[in-house]
Each structure stands twice: as structure tokens, then as C-alpha cells.
Amino acid sequence: METLKSIYPYSIKDLSILNKDKLKKSETFCHDCQLEFQSIRGLRQHEGKIHSKSEKILECSKCQKLFKNKYSLKAHLKQVHEKITKLPCEKCGKILFSKYTLKNHLKKHHPPQIRLE
């Protein structure tokens, strides 16, 4: 009797690693603002949060701010009200609340310097 493992020997983890290697740059690149993401999921979340034309329908129970999707509301609660994620900038000490905002802060305020010799 054949098992699923004998027919399909790869685990989901194996496939996700293989798929990451096969992703083309154009698949993880925002065509609206030219940002590149490490995954398609990150790109989709960015598109929904930043470029979505849908109405803001979810309300924060603490401050009544409106959001377009549950991901944005959840991130807002963690970052603003619960202060769960705190990432200090190693260059200036500013506290940021996500890897995404830290990465953008570094690009904008501390771009890498190229040394010419």
C-alpha cells in the first residue's frame, strides 16, 4: 500500500524553501512604489495595507481609528496600544515597532555609505 509520503516525498517545509528559491524578483516587487519584499505574502500584505482602494471598515476599540483589513488593525493594536514589538535602530536609538518600519527607517535616515579608495 502506497503512502502519501512515498508518492509525494517532500514536506510542506521543503516546498516552501524550494519555492522561495524559485521566486522571481518581479513576483515580490511592488509595481506601485518599487519596494521589494522577501515573500509574496509580504507583498500582498503591503498592497492591501498601502495601495488598497477599499473603504476602511474595521475600527480599533481603543482609539476608534479605522482600518482596511484585519492585518492592519492587529498590527496597530500590537504596535500602538500594546507596544509589544520594539526594535531599536542601532544607528540612532529610535524605537520602531516592526521589521518593515525599521528597514524603511534605515534606508531613509541611514543609507549605506560607499567608500571610494
C-alpha positions as CSV (number, residue, x, y, z in Angstrom):
1,M,0.0,0.0,0.0
2,E,1.4,3.4,-1.0
3,T,1.5,6.2,1.5
4,L,1.3,9.9,0.8
5,K,5.0,10.1,1.8
6,S,6.0,7.5,-0.8
7,I,4.0,9.2,-3.6
8,Y,5.0,12.8,-2.6
9,P,8.3,12.7,-0.6
10,Y,8.5,16.4,0.1
11,S,7.2,18.0,3.2
12,I,5.5,21.4,3.1
13,K,8.6,23.0,4.7
14,D,10.8,21.5,1.8
15,L,8.4,23.0,-0.8
16,S,8.4,26.4,0.8
17,I,12.2,26.5,0.7
18,L,12.1,25.4,-2.9
19,N,9.5,28.0,-3.8
20,K,11.5,30.8,-2.2
21,D,14.5,29.9,-4.4
22,K,12.3,30.0,-7.5
23,L,10.6,33.3,-6.8
24,K,11.4,35.8,-9.5
25,K,12.2,39.4,-8.4
26,S,9.1,40.6,-10.3
27,E,6.9,38.4,-8.1
28,T,8.0,40.1,-4.9
29,F,8.3,43.6,-6.3
30,C,5.6,46.3,-5.7
31,H,4.9,47.9,-9.1
32,D,3.2,50.9,-7.5
33,C,6.1,52.1,-5.2
34,Q,9.1,50.0,-6.3
35,L,9.6,48.3,-2.9
36,E,10.9,44.7,-2.9
37,F,9.7,42.1,-0.4
38,Q,11.2,38.8,0.7
39,S,7.9,36.9,0.1
40,I,4.7,37.1,-1.9
41,R,2.8,37.2,1.4
42,G,4.7,40.3,2.5
43,L,4.0,41.9,-0.9
44,R,0.2,41.1,-0.6
45,Q,0.0,42.5,2.9
46,H,1.8,45.7,1.7
47,E,-0.6,46.0,-1.2
48,G,-3.6,45.6,1.0
49,K,-2.4,48.0,3.6
50,I,-0.9,50.7,1.4
51,H,-2.4,50.5,-2.1
52,S,-5.9,49.1,-1.4
53,K,-8.7,51.3,-2.7
54,S,-11.3,49.6,-0.4
55,E,-13.0,51.6,2.4
56,K,-11.8,51.5,5.9
57,I,-14.3,49.3,7.8
58,L,-12.6,47.9,10.9
59,E,-12.5,50.1,13.9
60,C,-9.9,50.0,16.8
61,S,-11.8,49.5,20.0
62,K,-9.3,51.7,21.9
63,C,-9.0,54.8,19.7
64,Q,-11.7,54.4,17.0
65,K,-9.1,54.6,14.2
66,L,-10.4,52.8,11.0
67,F,-8.5,50.2,9.0
68,K,-8.9,48.5,5.7
69,N,-8.2,44.9,6.8
70,K,-7.7,42.8,10.0
71,Y,-3.9,42.6,9.5
72,S,-3.6,46.4,9.7
73,L,-5.9,46.5,12.8
74,K,-3.9,43.7,14.5
75,A,-0.6,45.4,13.8
76,H,-1.9,48.7,15.0
77,L,-3.1,47.2,18.3
78,K,0.3,45.5,18.9
79,Q,2.4,48.5,17.9
80,V,0.4,51.5,19.3
81,H,-1.6,50.2,22.2
82,E,0.2,47.1,23.5
83,K,3.7,48.3,22.5
84,I,4.7,44.6,22.0
85,T,7.3,44.8,19.3
86,K,10.2,47.3,20.0
87,L,13.1,47.3,17.7
88,P,15.8,50.0,18.4
89,C,17.7,51.5,15.5
90,E,21.4,50.6,16.1
91,K,22.5,53.9,14.5
92,C,20.4,56.5,16.4
93,G,18.4,54.6,19.1
94,K,14.9,55.4,17.7
95,I,12.4,52.7,18.7
96,L,10.4,51.2,15.8
97,F,7.6,48.7,16.0
98,S,8.2,46.3,13.1
99,K,11.0,45.0,10.9
100,Y,9.3,46.7,8.0
101,T,9.4,50.2,9.6
102,L,13.0,49.6,10.9
103,K,14.1,48.6,7.4
104,N,12.5,51.7,5.9
105,H,13.9,54.0,8.6
106,L,17.4,52.6,7.9
107,K,17.0,53.2,4.2
108,K,15.8,56.8,4.6
109,H,17.9,58.0,7.6
110,H,21.0,55.9,7.5
111,P,21.7,54.8,3.8
112,P,24.8,52.7,3.4
113,Q,27.8,54.7,2.5
114,I,30.1,53.6,-0.3
115,R,33.8,54.1,0.4
116,L,35.9,55.1,-2.6
117,E,39.6,54.3,-2.3
